[in-house]
Every structure is written in C-alpha cells, then in structure tokens.
Amino acid sequence: MKKKSKLIIMLIMAMLIQLVPMNVFASEQTETLATKTGRLPLEIEEVEITDEDVADAYTLVEQTKEASNYGTAWSDYESRYYYDLMSQEKKALYDGMYNQCMQYLTTQKDAKSYSSSYGLTEYIEYTGLSNDDLTEVVYLFTISNPQFYFVRGTAAATGSAGGRYYVALAIYADYSSGAARASYTSQFVNKVNNWINIINTETSDYKKLKSAHDIVCANIMYDYNGDMSRHQSSATAVLEGKTVCAGYAQLYSLLCNAAGIKTICVTSLEHEWNQVYLYGNWYVVDCTWDDLDSSNSWDYVYFCKSENAINEGYHNPEAYLAAYRPGCYSDYIGRISSYNGYTFYREEDEKIRCYDRNGKMVTNQFMFDGSYTYYMQADGSAMTDRLTYHPDGVHIIYFDSYGHEVFNAFQYCPSVGYTCYFDSQGYLYKDVITFYNNAVYYLNANGKMENEGWFQFANGMDYGYANWDGTLNTGGFSYDPWGRIVFYHWNGMVARGLITDGVYYYSMDMTDGHYLGSFPVN
C-alpha cells in the first residue's frame, strides 16, 4: 500500500510541475502583451480664436458641396464603414475634415502654426453639434483615414468666434511644411503600393489578409521607449518601421482596404486593433499582439478571431463605437456551427467540412447546419461557387462562395458570369418571367437574367426590353431601340397584332411589335 501511495504522490507532483510553468508563462505572456498598448486618449484643446482665424473656415454648406473629393484614387486606402452609418450632420463635419486633409495630402500647403510639436489644419465649423458629437467624429475620422498619415489621430484644437464653433486637426510638425510633406508623401505612397502589389498576388481574400498581416509584422518593430505621441498615425509605421498599436492598426487597415477587403480600426481606452469583413462575417485582427518583436517572427493568435477569443481586458471597444462597430462572433478557422449531432468546421485550407458525433467526416451528401444547406463532396469539403444538378437529375441548384445553397434569391454566379434566380426549393429558373419587389424580370432559357436591352423570349416570337438592373419595361406605349413606337405589356412582352384602349384600335407588327397605325373603336 505504501508503494502505491508514494507512486500516486509522485504522479501528482509530476503533473503539478508540468502545470505550474504553463500558467506562469501564460501570465507573463499577457503581461508582456499589455505593454504593447500605446494608443493615447483624444486630446481636444480649447484655444482662443478670432474672426480672422476662421475667415476661411469651412462651413457646413461648403463641406456638403465639396464631398465629391471622395471620388479620388486616395479613397482606396480609407474605410467608409463608420461614415456610412453617421447622421447627415456628423457627415457634414466629417466631410469638412476630409476636404481639409485632402488639400494637405495633394498640395504643398503649409499647416497653420500651433506649437513646436504640431501644426493645424484650417478650421472647420461644427456649430449645431455637441462636444460629444465632435469627439465622436474626430475619433471616427482619424481611425478611418490612414492615408492622412500626417494627422495626429488623438489631438485637435477647438474654439468659438462670433457665436459659431470650430475645430482644427493636429498635423505633426515634421509634416507641417508643404514642401517637406510632399517628399514624405512620395516615400509613403511608393512603399505602401509596393506592399499592396505583393498582397494582390494572393488568390483569396483570406490569403490577402494574411499577407497584409505578415507584411506589417515583418516590417514594423514595436517602439517601447519612444514618444508615443509620435506614433498615433500610420506615419512612423511606414516611414520609420517602428510604431505602437495605433500605427500597426492604421497601416493594416490601409493595406487591406486598398486590396479591396473591408477593414476598420477599433479602439479601447489604451489599445487599437482591426476588424475585417471576410465572406459575410467580421473577425478580429491584432497585428501588434501577433508581432513577436524579432525579425520575421510572428504568430496568428490574434488573426481572424472572435471577440470571445481575445477577452484579456484590453480589447473592450470604447463607448463611442457602440452604435457603429459590428460584432465578431466566431473564429474564421475553427468551428462554425453545430446542429443535430453534426459539427461544421472551417479548416486551414479554408474549406468547410462536417463531422458526426463520432468524429467521422461526412462525404457525398447534403447537410444542414441550422441556418444553411451545404453539399459535402467526396473529399469532405463543402461545394462552393458551383452550378450543379440536384440529385433528381433534372433541376439545377447553386452553392455560393460560402458553400451555402441559394434559395429565393437572385444570385450572381461567377462560374458562368451572369445573374440567375433560384426558387424556394433552390431550383434555377429557366425561361421564366418572375415578379420581385414590384418589378418584372426574365430568366432566359440558360437561366441568365436578361439585362442588356432588347431581347427575344425563348419562345422565338416575343420581344422585350431589359434594363441594366434586369427590370423589364412594362409601362405601356414607349419606344424600341430603333425609335419605333411599341407597347410593353405588364409582363414585359411587346404587344403584337391588334390591341385597344377602348377608344382606339392599334395595329402592332406581328413580328417585332412596332406600331403600324390606329383607328377608332366605333
């Protein structure tokens, strides 16, 4: 008995020896990461301004008029996610900030003198908005526009003159001179676009996100000892290769948005990171905490994760984001859902597979996860972007790029290059006139939604006209593409033969329906 007791004690001690170092490591790791929380709170300083200071200030009316600047190529680098959710009043202030910053980005205009550390943009009026509104717009503007590298994201000056209120954004002293800034802008663009070209060689959005993550981690070192106020934009990340979390997040947002993937920055009181939109869902990315602070060394602990996976206490979004920020509810790689004893996973190759309660992979059958229907192929992966025959051998169905079978919806199918419609059973419409949202559409004999003007129905006799969005002309008398009068029925077909409105008979050509003449009913 004594020998058995000693053996049990030894086993318990061995287990404790193994467990204690692991727990100590986890604690040390979290403490180390917590030092990489270098975002500073917003500083809005009240200053005395005169009528002369704001003589050329942007007014709310001017800001709305000049919003056309959003059409420039620079807009590829920005995020419009938060902007699109704003009220019109807040958008007007945002537009003023944008127009001002575009001037400093695209010209050699000098910043207004302010201090040894900062210059200022011209003043922008915000009369009618509260101080809380002002703070919110400044925050959202600066985390959404990493292309304005010269703007310090956590500083602004505000004041009043003549009963009206104004704000100016802070420009780092290094970039206050227009001539110097032009040189820096050239360096910034060249370096960033080289990285974007690398990212765009990848074949999927997930791989592009991963490439951008790796570029950021490989080219930036966290600056533990520097002046954090210098690192509250994308500037030092790109131009110096060192920054804090704000610079990491700003650069990652810039690269991903330029690569065509919707990406936003998110802030807590002391930290900044990203959220990315991938295949219908949002995920967390934190390049700062994935960077292991040595050359070409990083991991993916904080890459495309759910909020629950990063709950250390440093990723609690600030209150001002509550009305804007989308939630992140699952990891991209890992379990997607469970239903009726089956579990669905997205695995490292990005393919979705399903396993039964015994861990056996499901193959060659339809599976439902409680929300979506998949078809698990012979290798276990879900069929994606595929028009295929239903098991009945007659009807055609479609699985989209997420692997979901499509029901009751128009769907663009990249594999064939046109839009189709699938009914409540998932069956492809072919040679069908359908009514959707008070409009009429026609799916031709191949299942293609007609959307290229004058066309002939599959019966080989009737004609119709389809607009670019697929809606058919149904408005009675109008014109065909050659300027001849025709009559479009309620179902989109052009009338042929004799028609009447009760007052006149109208003779329409029996071939293509063009008007031939008319005579009274009586």
Secondary structure, 3 states (H helix, E strand, C coil): CHHHHHHHHHHHHHHHHHHHHHHHHHHHHHHHHHCCCCCCCCEEEECCCCCCCCCCCECHHHHHHHHHHHHCHHHHHCCCHHHHCCCHHHHHHHHHHHHHHHHHHHCCCCCEECCCCEEECCCEECCCCCHHHHHHHHHHHHHHCCCCCCEEEEEEEEEEECCEEEEEEEEEHHHCCHHHHHHHHHHHHHHHHHHHHHHCCCCCHHHHHHHHHHHHHHHCEECCCCCHHHHCCCHHHHHCCEECHHHHHHHHHHHHHHCCCCEEEEECCCCEEEEEEECCEEEEECHHHHEEEECCEECCCCEEECHHHHCCCCCCCCHHHCCCCCCCCCCCCEEEEEECCEEEEECCCCCEEEECCCCCECCCEEEECCCCEEEECCCCEECCCEEEECCCCCCEEEECCCCCECCCEEEEECCCCEEEEECCCCCECCCEEEEECCEEEEECCCCCECCCEEEECCCCCCEEEECCCCCECCCEEEECCCCCEEEECCCCCECCEEEECCCEEEEECCCCCCEEEEEECC
